[in-house]
Amino acid sequence: MRTKEKIDKEITALKALKPVGNFANETQKTINMLIVELEDEIDLDSEEGEAMTEGRRELVEATREWKCGETSYRPSEGWGGLVSQT
């Protein structure tokens, strides 16, 4: 499990991402969902979890893996042209 300090740092990094382009609203919803996962945990078996797109579900699962220390790939990485970083 990552330390609270590292999780808080990652939440700050996610909040710094500014979605751009045609899909900015959807990108922001996804980023917000990852922040919720880092702050608490999303129940993927709930109605909300079942209603998620496969892509969002995979991102939430990857975020959970990072939070648990199972991967080094940070949730704030890999957004490419979907965001600008401030």
Beta strands, then each sheet from edge to edge (+ up, - down):
strand 1: 17-19
strand 2: 83-85
sheet 1: 1+ 2-
end
